[in-house]
Amino acid sequence: MIFINNCLRYLFIFFLFIGVLQAQNSKIDSLKTAIENHNANDTVRVNLLNAMIHQVYDTDVNKAEILLRESGDLTEKLNFEKGKADVIYYKAHIEIIKSNYPKAVNYANQALKQYKLLKDRSGESRSLNCIGIAYEYQANYPKALEYYKKSAIIDEALNDLKGISGSLNNIGNVYAYQGNYKEAILNYNQAKEIKKQLKDFNGVARAYNNIGSIYAEQSNFLLALENFNRALATYDSIQNKERTVNLLMNVGTIYQIQNKLDEAIVYFNKALERSREQNDKRVIAMCLNGLGNVYKSQFKNEKALVSFYDALEINKSIDNKVQIARSLNHVADLQLILDQKNKALGNYKKALALNKDVGSQIGMCKTYLGLAKYYHSQKQFTEALKNALNSQDIAIRLELIRLQKETAGLLSTIYKNTGNYKKALASHEQFKILNDSLFNKENIERIAQLEYEYKYKQAIDSANIRELKLTKTVLTTSKDLEKSKRNYLWAIIGFLVVSIASVSFIFYEKLRSAKAIAQNVIIEQKLLRSQMTPHFIFNSLSVLQGIILNKEEKKSVSYLSRFSKLLRLTLENSRDKTVLLSKELMAIENYLALQNLENKSYKYCINIEDSVDTSTLKIPPMLIQPFVENAVEHAFTDSSIIRKIDVNLVLVNNQLICTITDNGIGIDSPKKYKRDTKKSLSTTITSERLKILSKDLKMEGSVIVEDRKKYNEQGTIVTLIIPYKKQNI
């Protein structure tokens, strides 16, 4: 019943949207036909040309400019004053799209004067709004707000709902840039309700997108994705792909924050491609900044730096101060990582000056955090503390959870270095609380559910489109049928009903299957996290207690550091389906070092052949470590021998082969440990898991455990063929 209700609900929404789409397409087609048929060079042709420009200028600049030239020449020839004002107005909008903002302001002011002479109040409002947009894109927010409010006053006097909703949306944009998120959301919601009344679904989608962007900044990913999905569904339903660039970037940013970097790159590249098609320099720069952040997360620092510098140059060319400051922040963050500290400091200071100049609160928050990191790296803890506290104040005021988390983590370290352990502990506790709020289980499951709902809705909309076309065919045909052919008509309708029911059932089954897959992934993650056994943790803590009681301070600090790194790596690696080989090997190395720290009882070696690039290969987590643990726990009964454990990795014929060897008693030895059922179970589970992973990654995977006596050697050898995928560079 729920499924049927959802189908009916989406069907109703679809019919509502399809009417708008047909109206828009019909309007463009009718204007095109009217222009072709109206050969007279008169004011009627001018108005037709300007009406067509209004329909296409924000999606096809080249076409708009061609129409504008013809309209401009004709208005001059006819001395048609209203037409002249409209031409100048559209020139201003085209210059905004081309990022020539001072030129746009000049054109809009000319149009404003012309409309005032003609006493065209609607034209005055549109010109004021256009000037506001140009100032907004230059990050001159006080000026932008001034002109938007002037435009809104005229629209209210004229009771122009379309103009009022546009002004509300633009005022919301300015409040969002200034960090006044409550006022921004209030204006966006008011604009959205008016757009619904007007059946302007482009405007509705834009409002959802803007609201989602604010929730994303506040790290409220559930509400962010919910609004983005509504916007995407709206745009898809009216088949408007040209307006989805900002939306694609926003979704890409959320995937990046969730560490789904491959998905993030896909969305940012789609956005970049579409923004280049539209030649929108401002958005191109934003896409490059987004890609740079993803490359940075992948540790492709040189590639990230190129993207950031490209974005910086574009932003300088269009004099967008907010985006210049953002690009400088990105460049400085990366320079700090690359140990170019003096360059980083210079760029942070430039960014801070620009952010203060334009009043960008979120920009100042990020810059203060960057400066705090710089001064901390230079051990200038007083300056580091001052900047970190400035960043924290803004992050708390704007409810920016992600930045609050980063600041709390840095403050904990600063307080520790200055000997203020009470505040260090309090900041660390706050960091843990904020980190848990960002990545808790409910959020992850809810985000997955929202993704499936969007995909399901797309499928329903697609089925409804086919249903609508078929139903229209039936209705058209029925008018021409005679009474003797009614049985044939009912047969067609019956066939359509059965077809629609069948398609609906197929989509329902696909949805169930998708949810089952998601549940399996969650179960697999739980199993992976359980690999760190309580037995090992209790043993480690007991060893640590013994070292502390023996007053071996340096050794206890080293042991605790290794132990915490191992726990963190194990939990981090188990979150994802695949992890970088370098991170997996780091966890193994920490485990072996931890086992060896107390009494140097093992000699171990992790050998990686030159053919293996650990920074680009991604493998399923927790495949190698269980066999290393088996070697440590079960391979050695004779304490007199020199215990050796070797891990070797090689890439042969596109197969990643890992061997774990020890010189212990051997798997076939009669002296083998009584708990060999655990080893057998570990091998069985890994074998089953490799079969599933081989199908998923479309690459062979297997495990073989052998006694080395068959090679006239002592001990056990485990040979793993690990399925992998290469990370895009």
C-alpha positions in Angstrom: 0.0 0.0 0.0 2.9 2.4 0.8 4.4 1.6 -2.5 1.2 2.4 -4.4 0.7 5.6 -2.4 4.2 6.7 -3.3 3.6 5.9 -7.0 0.4 8.0 -6.9 2.1 10.9 -5.1 5.1 10.9 -7.6 2.6 10.6 -10.5 0.8 13.7 -9.3 4.0 15.7 -9.0 5.2 14.5 -12.4 2.0 15.7 -14.1 2.4 19.0 -12.4 6.0 19.4 -13.6 5.4 18.1 -17.1 2.8 20.8 -17.6 5.4 23.4 -16.7 8.0 21.8 -19.1 5.5 21.7 -21.9 4.6 25.4 -21.3 8.3 26.4 -21.3 9.1 24.5 -24.5 5.9 25.6 -26.1 6.7 29.3 -25.3 10.2 29.0 -26.9 8.8 27.1 -29.9 6.0 29.6 -30.4 8.4 32.6 -30.1 10.7 31.0 -32.6 7.8 30.4 -35.0 6.5 33.9 -34.5 10.0 35.5 -35.2 10.3 33.4 -38.4 6.9 34.3 -39.6 7.0 38.0 -38.7 9.2 39.5 -41.4 8.3 43.1 -40.8 11.0 45.2 -39.1 8.8 46.9 -36.6 8.3 47.1 -32.8 6.4 43.8 -32.8 9.6 42.0 -34.0 11.7 43.9 -31.4 9.4 42.7 -28.6 9.5 39.1 -30.0 13.3 39.1 -30.1 13.5 40.5 -26.5 11.1 37.9 -25.3 13.2 35.2 -26.8 16.4 36.7 -25.2 14.7 36.6 -21.8 14.0 32.8 -22.3 17.6 31.9 -23.3 20.2 34.4 -21.9 21.1 32.4 -18.8 21.4 29.1 -20.6 22.7 30.0 -24.1 24.8 33.2 -24.0 25.9 33.0 -27.6 22.4 32.7 -28.9 21.2 35.6 -26.7 24.0 37.8 -28.0 23.0 37.1 -31.7 19.4 38.0 -30.9 20.5 41.0 -29.0 22.5 42.5 -31.9 19.5 42.2 -34.2 17.2 43.7 -31.6 19.6 46.5 -30.8 20.0 47.5 -34.5 16.3 47.4 -35.1 15.4 49.6 -32.0 17.9 52.2 -33.1 16.5 52.2 -36.6 12.9 52.6 -35.2 13.9 54.9 -32.3 11.8 52.5 -30.1 12.7 53.8 -26.5 11.1 50.9 -24.6 12.9 48.4 -26.8 16.2 50.3 -26.3 15.8 50.0 -22.5 15.1 46.3 -22.7 18.2 45.7 -24.9 20.5 47.6 -22.5 18.9 45.6 -19.6 19.7 42.3 -21.2 23.2 43.4 -22.1 23.7 43.9 -18.3 22.6 40.4 -17.6 24.9 38.9 -20.3 27.9 40.8 -18.9 27.1 39.3 -15.4 27.2 35.8 -16.9 30.5 36.7 -18.6 31.8 38.0 -15.2 32.3 41.6 -16.5 30.6 43.1 -13.4 31.6 46.8 -13.6 30.3 46.8 -17.2 27.1 45.1 -16.1 26.5 47.8 -13.4 27.1 50.5 -16.1 24.5 48.9 -18.5 22.0 48.4 -15.7 22.2 52.0 -14.6 21.7 53.1 -18.2 18.6 50.9 -18.4 17.4 52.2 -15.0 17.5 55.8 -16.3 15.7 54.8 -19.5 12.9 53.0 -17.5 12.5 56.0 -15.2 12.0 58.3 -18.2 9.4 55.9 -19.5 7.8 55.6 -16.0 8.1 51.8 -16.3 8.2 50.8 -12.6 8.6 47.1 -13.4 11.7 47.9 -15.6 13.1 50.0 -12.7 12.8 47.1 -10.3 14.4 44.7 -12.7 17.3 47.1 -13.3 17.9 47.6 -9.5 17.8 43.9 -9.0 20.4 43.4 -11.8 22.7 46.0 -10.2 22.4 44.1 -6.9 23.4 40.8 -8.6 26.5 42.5 -10.0 27.5 43.8 -6.6 26.8 40.5 -4.9 29.1 38.7 -7.4 31.8 41.2 -6.6 31.2 40.5 -2.9 30.1 44.1 -2.2 27.3 42.8 0.1 26.1 46.1 1.6 25.6 47.6 -1.9 23.9 44.4 -3.1 21.5 44.4 -0.1 20.7 48.1 -0.7 19.7 47.5 -4.4 17.8 44.3 -3.7 15.7 46.0 -1.0 15.0 49.0 -3.4 13.8 46.5 -6.0 11.6 44.7 -3.4 9.9 47.9 -2.4 8.8 48.6 -6.0 7.7 44.9 -6.5 5.5 45.1 -3.3 3.9 48.3 -4.5 3.1 46.7 -7.9 2.0 43.4 -6.1 4.5 41.6 -8.5 4.8 38.2 -6.9 7.5 37.1 -9.4 9.6 40.1 -8.6 9.1 39.8 -4.8 10.2 36.1 -4.8 13.3 37.0 -6.9 14.3 39.8 -4.4 13.7 37.5 -1.4 16.0 34.9 -2.9 18.7 37.4 -3.7 18.5 39.0 -0.2 18.8 35.4 1.2 22.0 35.0 -0.8 23.6 38.1 0.7 22.6 37.0 4.3 24.1 33.6 3.6 27.4 35.1 2.4 27.5 37.3 5.5 26.9 34.2 7.8 23.4 35.3 8.9 22.0 31.8 8.1 18.7 32.2 10.0 17.7 35.2 8.0 18.9 33.6 4.8 16.8 30.4 5.3 13.8 32.6 6.2 14.1 34.5 2.9 14.7 31.4 0.9 11.6 29.7 2.3 9.4 32.7 1.6 10.7 32.9 -1.9 10.1 29.1 -2.4 6.4 29.4 -1.3 5.8 32.2 -3.7 7.5 30.3 -6.5 5.2 27.3 -5.8 2.2 29.6 -6.2 3.5 30.8 -9.5 4.3 27.3 -10.7 7.9 28.5 -11.3 9.7 25.2 -10.5 13.1 26.4 -11.6 12.7 28.9 -8.8 11.5 26.2 -6.4 14.6 24.1 -7.2 16.9 27.1 -6.7 15.4 27.7 -3.3 15.9 24.1 -2.2 19.5 24.3 -3.5 20.2 27.4 -1.5 18.8 26.0 1.7 20.7 22.8 1.2 24.0 24.8 0.8 23.5 26.4 4.2 22.8 23.1 5.9 25.9 21.7 4.3 28.1 24.6 5.7 26.6 23.8 9.1 27.5 20.1 8.6 23.8 19.1 8.8 24.3 16.6 6.0 20.8 15.0 6.4 18.9 18.2 5.8 21.5 19.3 3.1 21.1 16.1 1.1 17.3 16.2 1.6 17.1 19.7 0.0 19.6 18.9 -2.7 17.7 15.8 -3.7 14.4 17.8 -3.9 16.2 20.3 -6.1 17.6 17.6 -8.3 14.3 15.8 -8.6 12.6 19.1 -9.6 15.3 20.0 -12.2 15.2 16.4 -13.6 11.4 16.4 -13.8 11.4 19.6 -16.0 14.5 18.4 -17.8 16.6 21.4 -17.0 20.2 20.4 -16.9 21.7 23.8 -17.5 20.8 25.1 -14.0 22.3 22.1 -12.1 25.9 23.3 -11.9 25.9 24.7 -8.3 23.8 21.7 -7.2 26.3 19.3 -8.6 29.1 21.1 -6.8 27.2 21.0 -3.5 26.6 17.3 -3.7 30.3 16.8 -4.6 31.3 18.7 -1.5 29.1 16.5 0.7 30.7 13.4 -0.8 34.1 14.8 -0.2 33.3 15.5 3.5 32.0 11.9 3.8 35.3 10.7 2.3 33.6 9.3 -0.8 36.3 10.9 -3.0 35.6 9.1 -6.2 32.0 10.1 -6.2 33.0 13.7 -5.3 35.3 13.9 -8.4 32.5 12.7 -10.7 30.2 15.4 -9.5 32.8 18.2 -9.6 33.9 17.2 -13.1 30.3 17.3 -14.3 29.8 20.7 -12.8 33.1 22.0 -14.3 32.1 20.7 -17.8 28.7 22.4 -17.7 30.1 25.7 -16.3 32.7 25.7 -19.1 29.9 25.2 -21.7 28.2 28.2 -20.2 31.5 30.2 -20.0 30.7 31.2 -16.4 34.1 32.1 -15.0 32.9 32.6 -11.4 31.5 29.0 -11.3 34.4 27.5 -13.2 36.7 28.9 -10.4 34.4 27.4 -7.7 34.5 24.0 -9.5 38.4 24.1 -9.6 38.5 24.9 -5.9 36.2 21.9 -5.2 38.4 19.6 -7.3 41.5 20.9 -5.6 40.1 20.0 -2.2 39.3 16.5 -3.3 42.8 16.1 -4.8 44.2 17.3 -1.4 42.1 14.7 0.4 43.7 12.1 -1.9 47.2 13.4 -1.1 47.7 14.5 -4.7 49.1 17.8 -3.5 50.7 19.0 -6.7 47.5 18.4 -8.7 45.5 20.2 -6.0 47.9 23.2 -6.0 47.5 23.5 -9.8 43.6 23.6 -9.4 43.8 26.2 -6.6 46.2 28.5 -8.6 44.0 28.2 -11.7 40.9 29.2 -9.6 42.9 32.0 -8.0 43.8 33.5 -11.4 40.2 33.3 -12.7 38.9 35.0 -9.5 41.5 37.8 -9.8 40.4 38.3 -13.5 36.8 38.9 -12.4 37.7 40.7 -9.2 35.6 38.4 -7.0 37.0 39.2 -3.5 35.2 36.5 -1.6 36.4 33.8 -4.0 39.9 35.3 -4.2 40.1 35.0 -0.4 38.8 31.4 -0.5 41.4 30.5 -3.1 44.2 32.1 -1.1 43.0 30.1 1.9 43.2 26.8 -0.1 46.6 27.6 -1.5 47.9 28.6 2.0 46.5 25.4 3.6 48.4 23.3 1.0 51.6 25.4 1.3 51.5 24.6 5.1 51.4 20.9 4.3 54.2 21.2 1.7 56.4 23.0 4.4 56.2 26.3 2.4 55.4 28.1 5.7 56.4 31.7 4.8 54.4 31.6 1.6 51.4 30.2 3.6 51.6 33.0 6.2 51.6 35.6 3.4 48.5 34.2 1.7 46.6 33.7 5.0 47.2 37.4 5.8 46.0 38.5 2.3 42.9 36.3 2.7 42.1 37.7 6.2 42.3 41.3 4.9 39.9 40.5 2.0 37.5 38.6 4.2 37.4 41.5 6.7 36.9 43.9 3.8 33.8 42.1 2.4 32.5 41.0 5.8 32.7 37.2 5.1 32.3 35.6 8.5 32.9 32.0 7.3 35.9 33.2 5.3 37.4 34.8 8.5 36.7 31.6 10.5 38.7 29.5 8.0 41.5 32.0 7.8 41.9 32.3 11.6 42.1 28.5 11.8 44.8 28.4 9.1 46.8 31.1 10.9 46.4 29.1 14.2 47.8 26.1 12.4 50.7 28.1 11.1 51.7 29.6 14.4 51.3 26.2 16.1 53.8 24.7 13.6 56.2 27.5 14.5 55.6 26.9 18.2 54.3 30.4 18.7 51.6 29.1 21.0 50.3 32.5 22.1 49.5 33.6 18.6 48.2 30.2 17.7 45.8 30.3 20.7 44.5 33.8 19.9 43.7 32.8 16.3 42.2 29.4 17.2 39.8 31.1 19.7 38.8 33.7 17.1 38.0 30.8 14.7 36.1 28.9 17.4 33.9 32.0 18.3 32.8 32.4 14.7 32.3 28.7 14.1 30.0 28.4 17.3 28.1 31.6 16.3 27.4 30.3 12.8 26.8 26.7 14.0 29.6 25.4 11.7 30.1 21.9 13.3 33.0 20.8 11.0 35.0 23.9 11.8 34.2 23.7 15.5 35.6 20.1 15.4 38.8 21.2 13.7 39.3 24.1 16.1 38.6 22.0 19.2 41.2 19.5 18.1 43.8 22.2 17.5 43.0 23.9 20.8 43.5 20.6 22.6 47.0 20.4 21.2 47.9 24.0 21.9 46.7 23.8 25.5 48.7 20.6 26.0 51.9 22.3 24.6 51.4 25.2 27.0 50.8 23.0 30.0 47.1 23.7 30.5 46.1 20.1 30.7 42.6 20.8 32.1 41.6 22.8 29.1 43.4 20.4 26.8 41.2 17.6 28.1 38.1 19.7 27.8 38.9 20.6 24.2 39.7 17.0 23.3 36.3 15.8 24.8 34.6 18.5 22.7 36.5 17.3 19.6 35.2 13.7 20.2 31.6 14.9 20.7 31.7 17.0 17.5 33.4 14.2 15.5 30.7 11.7 16.6 27.9 14.1 15.6 29.4 14.4 12.1 29.8 10.7 11.4 27.3 8.7 13.5 25.7 5.6 12.3 22.2 7.2 12.0 23.5 9.9 9.7 25.3 7.4 7.4 22.2 5.1 7.1 19.9 8.1 6.6 22.2 9.5 3.8 22.2 6.1 2.1 18.4 6.1 2.4 18.1 9.5 0.8 20.3 8.4 -2.1 18.1 5.4 -2.8 14.9 7.6 -2.5 16.3 9.9 -5.2 17.2 7.0 -7.5 13.8 5.4 -6.9 12.0 8.7 -7.7 14.0 9.0 -10.9 12.9 5.5 -11.9 9.2 6.3 -11.1 9.4 9.6 -13.1 10.8 7.7 -16.1 8.0 5.2 -15.9 5.5 7.9 -15.6 6.8 9.7 -18.7 6.3 6.6 -20.7 2.9 6.1 -19.2 1.9 9.7 -20.0 2.9 9.3 -23.7 1.1 6.0 -24.1 -2.0 7.4 -22.4 -2.0 10.4 -24.6 -1.8 8.1 -27.6 -4.8 6.2 -26.4 -6.8 9.3 -25.7 -6.0 10.8 -29.2 -6.9 7.6 -30.9 -10.2 7.1 -29.0 -11.6 10.3 -30.5 -11.4 8.7 -34.0 -12.6 5.2 -33.2 -16.1 4.1 -34.0 -18.3 2.2 -31.6 -17.4 -1.1 -33.4 -13.7 -0.7 -32.4 -14.2 -0.1 -28.6 -13.3 -3.6 -27.7 -9.9 -3.1 -29.4 -9.4 0.1 -27.4 -10.2 -1.6 -24.1 -7.7 -4.3 -25.1 -5.0 -1.6 -25.5 -5.9 0.0 -22.2 -5.8 -3.4 -20.5 -2.3 -4.0 -22.0 -1.1 -0.6 -20.8 -2.4 -1.3 -17.2 -0.6 -4.6 -17.1 2.6 -3.1 -18.5 2.6 -0.2 -16.0 1.9 -2.7 -13.1 4.8 -4.9 -14.3 7.2 -1.9 -14.6 6.2 -0.7 -11.1 6.7 -4.2 -9.6 10.2 -4.4 -11.3 11.2 -1.0 -9.8 9.9 -2.1 -6.4 12.0 -5.3 -6.5 15.1 -3.2 -7.6 14.6 -0.9 -4.6 14.3 -3.9 -2.2 17.5 -5.3 -3.7 19.4 -2.0 -3.3 18.3 -1.7 0.3 19.5 -5.3 0.9 22.9 -4.5 -0.5 23.1 -1.4 1.7 22.3 -3.6 4.8 25.0 -6.1 3.8 27.5 -3.3 3.6 26.6 -2.1 7.1 26.9 -5.7 8.5 30.3 -6.1 6.8 31.5 -2.9 8.4 30.4 -4.1 11.8 32.3 -7.4 11.3 35.4 -5.5 10.3 35.3 -3.3 13.3 35.1 -6.3 15.5 38.5 -7.6 14.3 40.3 -5.7 17.1 39.6 -8.4 19.7 39.0 -7.6 23.4 41.7 -10.1 24.2 44.3 -8.1 22.4 43.1 -4.8 23.8 43.2 -6.1 27.4 46.7 -7.6 26.9 47.9 -4.3 25.5 46.5 -2.3 28.4 48.1 -4.8 30.8 51.5 -4.4 29.2 51.1 -0.6 29.3 50.2 -0.8 33.0 53.3 -2.9 33.7 55.6 -0.4 31.8 54.0 2.5 33.8 54.5 0.8 37.1 58.1 0.2 36.2 58.4 4.0 35.7 59.6 3.5 32.1 58.2 6.9 31.0 59.6 7.1 27.4 58.6 3.5 26.6 55.1 4.0 28.0 54.6 7.1 25.9 55.8 5.3 22.8 53.6 2.3 23.5 50.5 4.4 24.1 51.2 6.4 20.9 51.5 3.2 18.8 48.4 1.7 20.5 46.2 4.7 19.8 47.5 4.9 16.2 46.6 1.3 15.6 43.1 1.6 17.1 42.5 4.8 15.0 43.8 3.2 11.7 41.8 0.0 12.3 38.5 2.0 12.8 39.2 4.3 9.9 40.2 1.5 7.5 37.0 -0.4 8.4 34.7 2.4 7.4 35.3 2.1 3.7 34.9 -0.7 1.2 38.5 -0.2 0.0 41.4 1.7 1.5 44.8 2.8 0.3 47.4 0.0 0.5 49.7 2.5 2.3 47.2 2.9 5.2 46.6 -0.8 5.5 50.4 -1.5 5.7 50.7 1.4 8.3 48.2 -0.5 10.5 50.2 -3.7 10.2 53.5 -2.0 10.9 52.0 -0.4 14.1 50.6 -3.8 15.2 54.0 -5.5 14.8 55.9 -2.6 16.5 53.4 -2.7 19.4 53.9 -6.4 19.9 57.7 -5.9 19.8 58.0 -2.9 21.9 58.0 -4.6 25.3 60.9 -7.1 24.9 62.0 -7.1 21.2 60.8 -10.7 20.8 60.3 -10.6 17.1 62.2 -9.6 14.0 59.8 -8.5 11.3 60.1 -7.0 7.9 57.5 -5.4 5.5 59.0 -5.6 2.0 57.3 -3.8 -1.0 58.6 -4.4 -4.5 59.1 -1.4 -6.8 56.2 -2.6 -9.0 53.7 -1.9 -6.1 52.6 1.8 -5.7 51.0 1.9 -2.3 49.7 5.4 -2.8 47.5 4.5 -5.7 46.4 0.9 -5.1 43.2 0.5 -3.0 42.4 -2.9 -1.4 39.7 -4.2 0.9 40.6 -3.5 4.5 41.6 -6.1 7.2 42.7 -8.9 4.7 46.4 -9.1 5.7 46.3 -8.3 9.4 44.4 -11.4 10.6 47.2 -13.7 9.3 49.9 -11.5 10.9 48.0 -11.8 14.2 47.8 -15.6 13.7 51.6 -15.7 13.2 52.2 -13.7 16.4 49.8 -15.7 18.6 50.2 -19.3 17.3 53.4 -19.8 15.3 56.0 -19.9 18.1 56.2 -22.2 21.0 60.0 -22.3 21.4 61.2 -19.1 23.0 64.9 -19.9 22.3 64.7 -19.4 18.5 64.9 -16.0 16.8 61.3 -15.3 15.8 60.9 -13.9 12.3 57.8 -12.6 10.5 58.0 -11.3 7.0 55.3 -9.6 4.8 56.1 -9.3 1.1 54.1 -7.6 -1.6 54.6 -7.8 -5.4 52.6 -7.0 -8.5 52.9 -9.7 -11.1 50.8 -9.9 -14.3 48.3 -7.4 -12.8 47.9 -9.6 -9.7 48.7 -8.1 -6.3 50.4 -11.0 -4.3 51.0 -10.8 -0.6 52.9 -13.4 1.4 53.1 -13.7 5.2 55.9 -16.0 6.3 57.1 -17.1 9.8 59.8 -19.5 11.0 57.5 -21.0 13.7 56.4 -24.6 14.2 54.5 -24.8 10.9 50.8 -25.3 10.3 51.1 -29.1 10.0 53.2 -29.5 13.2 51.8 -31.9 15.8 52.8 -29.2 18.4 50.5 -26.6 16.9 48.5 -24.5 19.2 45.2 -26.0 20.4 43.2 -23.0 19.3 43.9 -23.8 15.6 40.1 -23.7 15.1 40.4 -20.0 15.3 43.0 -20.0 12.5 40.9 -22.3 10.4 37.9 -20.0 10.9 39.9 -17.0 10.0 41.1 -18.6 6.7 37.5 -19.8 5.9 36.0 -16.3 6.5 38.8 -14.6 4.4 38.3 -17.1 1.6 34.5 -16.5 1.5 35.1 -12.7 1.7 37.6 -12.9 -1.2 35.1 -14.7 -3.4 32.5 -11.9 -2.9 35.2 -9.2 -3.4 36.5 -10.9 -6.5 33.0 -10.6 -8.1 32.6 -7.0 -6.9 36.0 -5.8 -8.1 36.0 -8.1 -11.1 39.5 -9.4 -10.2 40.8 -12.7 -8.9 41.3 -13.2 -5.2 42.3 -16.2 -3.1 44.2 -17.4 0.0 46.5 -20.4 0.4 48.0 -21.5 3.7 51.0 -23.9 3.5 53.6 -25.5 5.8 57.1 -24.4 4.6 58.5 -27.9 5.2 57.4 -28.8 1.6 60.0 -26.2 0.5 62.6 -27.6 3.0 62.1 -24.6 5.3 60.6 -24.1 8.7 57.4 -22.3 9.5 54.2 -21.3 7.7 53.6 -19.3 4.5 50.2 -17.6 3.7 49.8 -16.5 0.0 47.1 -13.9 -0.6 46.0 -12.8 -4.1 44.3 -9.5 -3.3 41.7 -7.9 -5.6 42.4 -4.2 -5.9 41.5 -1.1 -7.9 43.6 1.9 -8.9 42.9 5.3 -7.5 42.5 7.9 -10.3 45.4 10.4 -10.4 
